[in-house]
Amino acid sequence: MPSAPPPAPPDGVRAAAVGLLNLGGLGLGYALLRRWVLVAACWAATAVLLLVALPADPDGVPGAALVLYVVFLVGVAVHGALAALRTRLAWPPRAPLALLLGLVLLAVPAAGVVLYGNARDEATEQMLLDRLEKADTLVRASADEPFNTAQPHYGEALDVYDNLRSAHAGSRAAARVPDRMKTFYATVATAYAQKKYCDAIPQLKYLRTVPRTIDKKTLGSLADWPDDRLATSLYACGLDGLAARDTSWPTHFGELLDLFPSSEQAARVEPAVKSAVGTAAKGVRGSQPCTAVQQLRGLSTQISGLGGEQTGAAAALAEDVKTADSRADAGTYDCGLAEYRSGDFDTALTTMNDFVKNSPQDPNRARAKKVAIAAEVAQTVPAAGKRLPTTASGGSISVTVKNDSPDDITVLYTGPVTGSFTLKGCGSCTSYSLSSTLFTGFKPCNDSGKHYPQHTISLPAGTTYFVHRPDSSTDTPASDTAKLRPGYIYTECAYTTSALGTGY
């Protein structure tokens, strides 16, 4: 007897059937040929692939593993077909039936590919949902942080939302982004909901930049959501600053007029400014007129920088500037009086001189001149500033002032009557030495051979304070306190003395 049955005649259908069955990955073609070791090898290769591929990952099966498995399947299909060409099948008895079985069983790996694709898609969806949840968590956590600290986190969340909508438009996570953006806007603008309008300004400005990252189609009505709220915040914050005399209010009002010139809030800027000018002007007659004048000066400068051309309020704002300036000029007089009363004679002198210079038509100008004179006298003789001077003039007592010095001098006096006049220098006069003024018989203005410039004034009885101010800045003013009584004629003599060559 032969050692093995003779080979079967070649059968292409049988070869094709075995090859197709091996393509399923389970080695069924080898099983029909009773090649059990090769069947086990097919099962082992398929098991390794499943271990690598499962559970499904968004990145899918590694490319190298997939290529190796495909090469393996092609190899066992070709090998099985060659082996079945002359080998009879253990079952089924007919090759066409085996071929049909092979074709039917190809649906198994095909279905596996489809199921794996679905699993991979679901894994991708879960990955995207996890990414969405992390962005949402980042937004929620940033709500309790200062905006400067939270802003980079908001930017990270926006990048995630944008990526989901642009790179994964059909995903469930992308479909949820519009709702998440509503939460995002509400979270960022928390300060506005709490009516912390100054804090809300940078938040709302940031939200106006969101359309640069997220397209307006996704945002819908949210694209314009911050505008009205920002206008309200700019107005409210500016109004608070205006009331608190904070220097930041022109910035807020200026931005409001520039960004939203047609808004209701912008239309309320000029009336608010006008009201502030009126309130400051009332303060001129109050207990702190100098403060009110400073406020008016500040308001004038600040209002000038607001602009308002686009809103049509420029003309009205210009009138507010004029009002602030005119009220400040008029209030300078009251400020000077307050400074004089408080004994700040240096400042009162400057204030009154400015008032006289800048307000030529003001009815208080005449008295302001008197106050300026009295303040200058009080700089040298503080007792002269105990009471405010009046605009009274004249009197029954004659006082003559002579100039026995080579310099021009200005004589200032205050008391019941306040005034000043200038005497030319005595051309033939010189300074006296300090030692000569100490002699008992020293009498200036007593040289009959000299013509002393002089001026006579009439004053009422009472104490009058005199100051002789030389025009030379190197000389020190002299002072005299005269108690004038009726029935007398008084003479004042101005002269200079020198010690070691220095005039005083």
C-alpha positions as CSV (number, residue, x, y, z in Angstrom):
1,M,0.0,0.0,0.0
2,P,1.2,3.6,-0.7
3,S,2.3,5.7,2.4
4,A,-0.3,8.5,1.6
5,P,-3.3,8.8,-0.6
6,P,-2.5,10.1,-4.0
7,P,-3.0,13.9,-4.5
8,A,-6.3,15.1,-5.7
9,P,-6.5,16.5,-9.2
10,P,-6.0,20.4,-9.2
11,D,-9.2,22.3,-8.3
12,G,-9.2,26.1,-8.6
13,V,-12.6,26.5,-6.9
14,R,-11.3,24.5,-3.9
15,A,-8.2,26.6,-3.8
16,A,-10.2,29.8,-4.0
17,A,-12.6,28.7,-1.2
18,V,-9.7,27.9,1.2
19,G,-8.0,31.2,0.4
20,L,-11.2,33.2,1.1
21,L,-11.8,31.3,4.3
22,N,-8.3,32.1,5.5
23,L,-8.9,35.8,4.8
24,G,-11.4,35.9,7.7
25,G,-8.4,35.7,10.1
26,L,-9.6,32.6,11.9
27,G,-7.8,30.0,9.7
28,L,-11.1,28.3,8.6
29,G,-9.5,27.3,5.3
30,Y,-6.7,25.5,7.1
31,A,-9.4,23.8,9.3
32,L,-11.0,22.3,6.2
33,L,-7.6,20.9,5.2
34,R,-7.0,19.7,8.8
35,R,-3.9,21.9,9.3
36,W,-4.5,22.5,13.0
37,V,-1.2,24.1,13.8
38,L,-1.7,26.7,11.1
39,V,-5.3,27.3,12.4
40,A,-3.8,28.0,15.8
41,A,-1.3,30.4,14.2
42,C,-4.2,32.4,12.6
43,W,-6.0,32.5,15.9
44,A,-2.9,33.8,17.7
45,A,-2.3,36.5,15.1
46,T,-5.9,37.7,15.3
47,A,-5.8,37.7,19.1
48,V,-2.7,39.9,19.1
49,L,-4.4,42.3,16.8
50,L,-7.4,42.5,19.1
51,L,-5.2,43.1,22.1
52,V,-3.6,46.0,20.2
53,A,-6.8,47.5,18.8
54,L,-9.1,47.1,21.8
55,P,-10.5,49.1,23.6
56,A,-11.1,51.4,20.6
57,D,-9.0,54.5,20.7
58,P,-9.6,57.8,18.8
59,D,-6.2,57.3,17.1
60,G,-7.2,53.8,15.8
61,V,-4.9,50.8,15.4
62,P,-1.2,51.5,15.1
63,G,-0.3,51.6,11.4
64,A,2.5,49.1,11.7
65,A,0.4,46.5,13.4
66,L,-2.4,46.9,10.8
67,V,0.1,46.5,7.9
68,L,1.7,43.4,9.4
69,Y,-1.7,41.8,10.0
70,V,-2.9,42.5,6.4
71,V,0.4,41.0,5.1
72,F,-0.2,38.0,7.3
73,L,-3.8,37.5,6.0
74,V,-2.7,37.8,2.4
75,G,0.1,35.3,3.1
76,V,-2.2,32.7,4.7
77,A,-4.8,33.2,2.0
78,V,-2.2,32.5,-0.7
79,H,-0.6,29.6,1.2
80,G,-4.0,28.1,1.9
81,A,-5.0,28.3,-1.7
82,L,-1.8,26.6,-2.9
83,A,-2.2,23.9,-0.3
84,A,-5.9,23.3,-1.3
85,L,-5.1,23.1,-5.0
86,R,-4.4,19.3,-4.8
87,T,-5.7,18.5,-1.3
88,R,-9.3,17.3,-0.8
89,L,-11.4,19.1,1.8
90,A,-12.5,17.3,5.0
91,W,-15.8,19.2,4.7
92,P,-17.9,20.1,2.8
93,P,-17.6,17.5,0.2
94,R,-18.0,19.9,-2.7
95,A,-15.7,22.8,-3.4
96,P,-18.4,25.2,-4.6
97,L,-20.2,25.0,-1.3
98,A,-16.9,25.8,0.5
99,L,-16.4,28.8,-1.8
100,L,-19.9,30.1,-1.0
101,L,-19.2,29.6,2.7
102,G,-15.9,31.6,2.3
103,L,-17.8,34.5,0.6
104,V,-20.4,34.5,3.4
105,L,-17.9,34.4,6.2
106,L,-16.0,37.5,4.7
107,A,-18.9,39.5,6.2
108,V,-17.5,38.7,9.7
109,P,-14.3,40.7,9.4
110,A,-16.2,43.4,7.4
111,A,-18.7,43.7,10.2
112,G,-15.8,43.9,12.7
113,V,-14.2,46.7,10.8
114,V,-17.6,48.6,10.8
115,L,-18.1,47.9,14.5
116,Y,-14.6,49.0,15.3
117,G,-15.1,52.2,13.3
118,N,-18.2,53.0,15.3
119,A,-16.3,52.3,18.6
120,R,-13.5,54.5,17.5
121,D,-16.0,57.3,16.6
122,E,-17.6,57.0,20.0
123,A,-14.2,57.1,21.6
124,T,-13.4,60.3,19.7
125,E,-16.8,61.8,20.8
126,Q,-16.0,61.0,24.4
127,M,-12.5,62.5,24.0
128,L,-14.1,65.7,22.6
129,L,-16.7,65.8,25.3
130,D,-13.9,65.4,27.9
131,R,-12.1,68.3,26.3
132,L,-15.2,70.4,26.4
133,E,-15.8,69.6,30.1
134,K,-12.2,70.6,30.9
135,A,-12.7,73.9,29.2
136,D,-16.0,74.4,31.1
137,T,-14.3,73.6,34.3
138,L,-11.5,76.1,33.5
139,V,-14.2,78.8,32.9
140,R,-16.0,78.0,36.2
141,A,-12.8,78.0,38.2
142,S,-11.7,81.3,36.7
143,A,-14.9,83.1,37.8
144,D,-13.5,83.6,41.3
145,E,-10.1,84.9,40.2
146,P,-9.2,88.6,39.5
147,F,-9.8,89.2,35.8
148,N,-6.1,89.8,35.0
149,T,-5.3,86.4,36.4
150,A,-8.4,84.7,34.8
151,Q,-8.0,86.2,31.3
152,P,-5.4,83.7,30.1
153,H,-7.6,80.8,31.3
154,Y,-10.6,82.3,29.4
155,G,-8.3,82.4,26.3
156,E,-7.5,78.7,26.7
157,A,-11.2,77.8,27.0
158,L,-12.0,79.9,23.9
159,D,-9.3,78.0,21.9
160,V,-10.9,74.7,22.9
161,Y,-14.4,75.9,21.9
162,D,-13.1,77.2,18.6
163,N,-11.2,74.0,17.8
164,L,-14.4,71.9,18.5
165,R,-16.5,74.1,16.2
166,S,-13.9,74.3,13.4
167,A,-12.1,71.0,13.4
168,H,-14.9,68.7,14.7
169,A,-18.0,70.5,13.5
170,G,-20.2,67.4,13.4
171,S,-19.4,66.2,16.9
172,R,-21.7,66.2,19.8
173,A,-19.2,68.4,21.7
174,A,-19.3,71.0,18.9
175,A,-23.1,71.1,19.0
176,R,-22.9,72.1,22.7
177,V,-20.5,75.0,22.1
178,P,-23.2,77.7,21.5
179,D,-24.8,76.9,24.8
180,R,-21.4,76.9,26.5
181,M,-20.7,80.4,25.0
182,K,-23.7,81.7,26.8
183,T,-22.3,80.5,30.1
184,F,-18.9,81.8,29.1
185,Y,-20.2,85.4,28.5
186,A,-22.2,85.4,31.7
187,T,-19.2,84.1,33.7
188,V,-16.7,86.6,32.3
189,A,-19.2,89.5,32.9
190,T,-19.9,88.6,36.5
191,A,-19.0,92.1,37.7
192,Y,-21.7,93.6,35.5
193,A,-24.4,91.4,37.0
194,Q,-23.2,92.4,40.4
195,K,-23.4,96.1,39.4
196,K,-19.7,96.6,39.9
197,Y,-19.5,98.7,36.7
198,C,-15.9,99.8,36.9
199,D,-14.7,96.2,37.4
200,A,-17.0,95.2,34.5
201,I,-15.3,97.5,31.9
202,P,-12.2,95.3,31.2
203,Q,-14.3,92.2,31.2
204,L,-16.8,93.5,28.7
205,K,-14.0,94.9,26.5
206,Y,-12.5,91.4,26.4
207,L,-15.9,89.9,25.4
208,R,-16.0,92.3,22.5
209,T,-12.9,90.6,21.2
210,V,-14.3,87.1,21.3
211,P,-15.7,87.2,17.7
212,R,-12.0,87.3,16.6
213,T,-11.8,83.7,17.9
214,I,-15.3,82.3,17.6
215,D,-17.2,83.1,14.4
216,K,-20.3,85.3,14.7
217,K,-22.5,82.5,13.3
218,T,-21.7,80.4,16.4
219,L,-22.1,83.4,18.7
220,G,-25.4,84.6,17.3
221,S,-26.8,87.4,19.4
222,L,-23.8,87.1,21.8
223,A,-21.6,88.9,19.3
224,D,-23.3,92.2,20.2
225,W,-24.1,91.2,23.8
226,P,-21.4,93.2,25.5
227,D,-22.0,96.5,23.7
228,D,-24.9,98.0,25.6
229,R,-23.6,96.6,28.9
230,L,-20.2,98.2,28.2
231,A,-21.8,101.5,27.4
232,T,-23.8,101.3,30.7
233,S,-20.6,100.4,32.6
234,L,-18.6,103.3,31.1
235,Y,-21.3,105.8,31.9
236,A,-21.9,104.5,35.5
237,C,-18.2,104.3,36.3
238,G,-17.6,107.7,34.8
239,L,-20.5,109.2,36.7
240,D,-19.2,107.7,40.0
241,G,-15.8,109.1,39.3
242,L,-17.2,112.5,38.5
243,A,-19.1,112.6,41.8
244,A,-16.0,111.4,43.7
245,R,-13.7,113.9,41.9
246,D,-11.7,111.0,40.5
247,T,-9.4,111.9,37.6
248,S,-10.4,108.7,35.7
249,W,-13.9,109.8,34.7
250,P,-12.9,111.7,31.5
251,T,-11.3,108.4,30.2
252,H,-14.6,106.5,30.7
253,F,-16.8,109.2,29.3
254,G,-14.4,109.7,26.4
255,E,-14.4,106.0,25.5
256,L,-18.2,106.0,25.7
257,L,-18.5,109.0,23.3
258,D,-16.0,107.4,20.9
259,L,-17.3,103.8,21.0
260,F,-21.0,104.3,21.3
261,P,-21.8,107.9,20.1
262,S,-25.4,107.1,19.3
263,S,-26.2,105.3,22.5
264,E,-28.6,106.5,25.1
265,Q,-25.7,106.5,27.6
266,A,-23.6,108.8,25.5
267,A,-26.5,111.3,25.3
268,R,-26.5,111.5,29.1
269,V,-22.8,112.5,29.4
270,E,-23.2,116.3,28.7
271,P,-26.0,116.7,31.2
272,A,-24.0,114.9,33.9
273,V,-21.0,117.1,33.2
274,K,-23.1,120.3,33.2
275,S,-24.6,119.2,36.6
276,A,-21.1,118.7,38.0
277,V,-20.0,122.2,36.9
278,G,-23.1,123.6,38.6
279,T,-22.4,121.8,41.8
280,A,-18.8,122.9,41.9
281,A,-19.9,126.5,41.2
282,K,-22.2,126.5,44.2
283,G,-19.3,125.4,46.3
284,V,-17.6,128.8,45.6
285,R,-20.0,130.4,48.0
286,G,-19.5,127.7,50.6
287,S,-17.0,127.1,53.3
288,Q,-14.2,125.9,50.9
289,P,-14.2,128.2,48.0
290,C,-10.6,127.5,47.0
291,T,-11.4,123.8,46.7
292,A,-14.4,124.7,44.5
293,V,-12.2,126.9,42.3
294,Q,-9.7,124.0,41.9
295,Q,-12.6,121.7,41.0
296,L,-13.8,124.1,38.4
297,R,-10.4,124.5,36.9
298,G,-10.0,120.8,36.8
299,L,-13.4,120.3,35.2
300,S,-12.6,122.8,32.5
301,T,-9.4,120.9,31.5
302,Q,-11.1,117.5,31.7
303,I,-14.2,118.5,29.8
304,S,-12.0,120.0,27.0
305,G,-10.6,116.6,26.3
306,L,-13.9,114.7,25.9
307,G,-14.5,115.6,22.3
308,G,-18.1,114.6,21.6
309,E,-18.1,115.6,17.9
310,Q,-19.8,112.4,16.8
311,T,-22.6,112.8,19.4
312,G,-23.4,116.4,18.6
313,A,-22.5,117.4,22.1
314,A,-19.3,119.2,21.3
315,A,-21.0,122.7,21.4
316,A,-22.7,122.0,24.7
317,L,-19.5,120.7,26.2
318,A,-17.7,123.8,25.0
319,E,-20.3,125.9,26.8
320,D,-19.7,123.9,30.0
321,V,-16.0,124.7,29.7
322,K,-16.8,128.4,29.4
323,T,-19.1,128.2,32.4
324,A,-16.5,126.4,34.5
325,D,-13.8,129.0,33.6
326,S,-16.0,132.0,34.3
327,R,-17.2,130.6,37.6
328,A,-13.6,129.7,38.6
329,D,-12.5,133.2,37.7
330,A,-15.3,134.7,39.8
331,G,-14.7,132.3,42.6
332,T,-11.0,133.3,42.8
333,Y,-12.2,136.4,44.7
334,D,-13.9,134.3,47.4
335,C,-10.9,132.0,47.5
336,G,-8.6,135.0,48.1
337,L,-10.9,136.2,50.9
338,A,-10.8,132.8,52.6
339,E,-7.0,132.6,52.3
340,Y,-6.7,136.1,53.8
341,R,-9.1,135.2,56.7
342,S,-7.0,132.1,57.5
343,G,-3.8,134.2,57.7
344,D,-2.3,132.7,54.5
345,F,-1.3,136.2,53.2
346,D,1.3,135.0,50.7
347,T,-1.2,132.9,48.9
348,A,-4.0,135.5,49.3
349,L,-1.8,138.1,47.6
350,T,-1.1,135.8,44.6
351,T,-4.8,134.8,44.3
352,M,-6.1,138.4,44.4
353,N,-3.5,139.6,42.0
354,D,-4.6,136.9,39.6
355,F,-8.2,137.8,40.1
356,V,-7.5,141.5,39.3
357,K,-5.6,140.5,36.2
358,N,-8.1,138.0,34.8
359,S,-11.4,139.6,35.8
360,P,-11.3,143.3,34.6
361,Q,-15.1,143.6,34.5
362,D,-15.9,141.9,37.8
363,P,-17.6,144.2,40.4
364,N,-15.4,142.8,43.1
365,R,-12.2,143.9,41.4
366,A,-11.9,147.1,43.3
367,R,-12.0,145.4,46.7
368,A,-9.7,142.6,45.5
369,K,-7.1,145.3,44.9
370,K,-7.5,146.5,48.5
371,V,-7.2,142.9,49.8
372,A,-4.1,142.4,47.8
373,I,-2.5,145.5,49.3
374,A,-3.6,144.5,52.8
375,A,-2.2,141.0,52.3
376,E,1.2,142.4,51.2
377,V,1.3,144.7,54.3
378,A,0.3,141.7,56.5
379,Q,3.3,139.8,55.1
380,T,5.5,142.2,57.0
381,V,3.1,143.2,59.8
382,P,0.9,140.2,60.5
383,A,-1.3,142.4,62.8
384,A,-2.5,144.3,59.8
385,G,-4.3,141.2,58.5
386,K,-6.7,140.8,61.5
387,R,-9.6,142.2,59.5
388,L,-10.5,142.4,55.9
389,P,-10.1,145.8,54.3
390,T,-13.0,147.7,52.8
391,T,-13.3,149.9,49.8
392,A,-13.6,153.0,52.0
393,S,-11.4,156.0,51.2
394,G,-10.4,159.4,52.6
395,G,-10.5,160.8,56.1
396,S,-9.9,163.9,58.1
397,I,-6.3,163.3,59.1
398,S,-3.4,164.4,56.8
399,V,-0.5,162.1,56.4
400,T,2.5,163.0,54.2
401,V,5.1,160.5,53.2
402,K,8.5,161.7,52.0
403,N,11.2,159.7,50.2
404,D,14.7,160.2,51.5
405,S,16.2,157.4,49.6
406,P,17.8,157.1,46.1
407,D,15.3,154.3,45.1
408,D,11.8,154.5,44.0
409,I,9.5,153.1,46.6
410,T,5.9,151.9,46.9
411,V,4.0,152.9,50.0
412,L,1.2,150.5,51.0
413,Y,-1.1,151.1,53.9
414,T,-4.1,149.4,55.5
415,G,-6.4,150.0,58.4
416,P,-9.7,151.9,58.3
417,V,-8.6,152.8,54.7
418,T,-6.4,150.8,52.4
419,G,-4.4,152.0,49.4
420,S,-0.9,152.4,47.9
421,F,1.1,154.9,45.9
422,T,4.6,155.2,44.5
423,L,7.3,157.8,45.2
424,K,10.2,158.5,42.9
425,G,13.7,158.2,44.3
426,C,15.4,161.3,45.7
427,G,18.2,162.1,43.2
428,S,20.4,163.9,45.7
429,C,19.8,161.3,48.5
430,T,22.0,158.4,49.5
431,S,21.7,155.5,51.9
432,Y,22.5,156.2,55.6
433,S,25.0,154.1,57.4
434,L,23.7,152.0,60.2
435,S,25.8,153.7,62.8
436,S,24.5,157.1,61.9
437,T,20.9,156.1,62.5
438,L,21.8,155.1,66.1
439,F,22.6,158.7,67.1
440,T,20.1,160.6,69.2
441,G,19.9,163.5,66.8
442,F,19.3,161.4,63.6
443,K,16.5,163.0,61.6
444,P,16.0,161.8,58.0
445,C,14.0,164.0,55.5
446,N,15.3,167.0,57.4
447,D,17.7,168.6,54.9
448,S,16.3,171.9,53.7
449,G,18.6,171.8,50.7
450,K,17.1,168.7,49.3
451,H,13.8,168.3,47.4
452,Y,12.2,165.1,48.8
453,P,9.5,163.4,46.6
454,Q,6.4,163.3,48.7
455,H,2.7,162.4,48.7
456,T,-0.1,163.4,51.1
457,I,-3.1,161.3,51.8
458,S,-6.1,161.8,54.1
459,L,-6.9,159.0,56.5
460,P,-9.5,158.5,59.3
461,A,-8.6,158.1,62.9
462,G,-7.5,154.7,64.0
463,T,-4.5,152.4,63.6
464,T,-3.0,152.3,60.1
465,Y,-0.2,150.0,59.1
466,F,2.4,151.2,56.6
467,V,4.9,149.3,54.5
468,H,7.6,151.0,52.4
469,R,8.6,148.6,49.7
470,P,11.7,149.6,47.7
471,D,11.6,148.7,44.0
472,S,15.1,147.2,44.4
473,S,14.8,143.5,45.2
474,T,17.9,143.6,47.3
475,D,16.3,145.9,49.9
476,T,14.1,144.9,52.8
477,P,10.7,146.6,53.2
478,A,10.3,148.8,56.2
479,S,7.1,149.0,58.3
480,D,5.4,151.4,60.6
481,T,2.3,151.2,62.8
482,A,0.6,154.6,63.2
483,K,-2.2,155.3,65.6
484,L,-3.8,158.4,64.1
485,R,-5.8,160.9,66.2
486,P,-7.8,163.9,65.0
487,G,-6.2,167.3,65.2
488,Y,-2.8,166.2,64.2
489,I,-0.8,166.2,61.0
490,Y,1.5,163.2,60.5
491,T,4.6,162.7,58.4
492,E,6.2,159.5,57.3
493,C,9.8,159.4,56.1
494,A,11.3,156.6,53.9
495,Y,15.0,156.1,53.9
496,T,17.5,153.3,53.4
497,T,20.4,152.2,55.6
498,S,23.4,150.1,54.8
499,A,25.7,147.9,56.8
500,L,28.9,146.5,55.3
501,G,27.7,147.7,51.9
502,T,24.4,145.8,51.9
503,G,21.1,147.7,51.6
504,Y,18.2,146.8,53.9
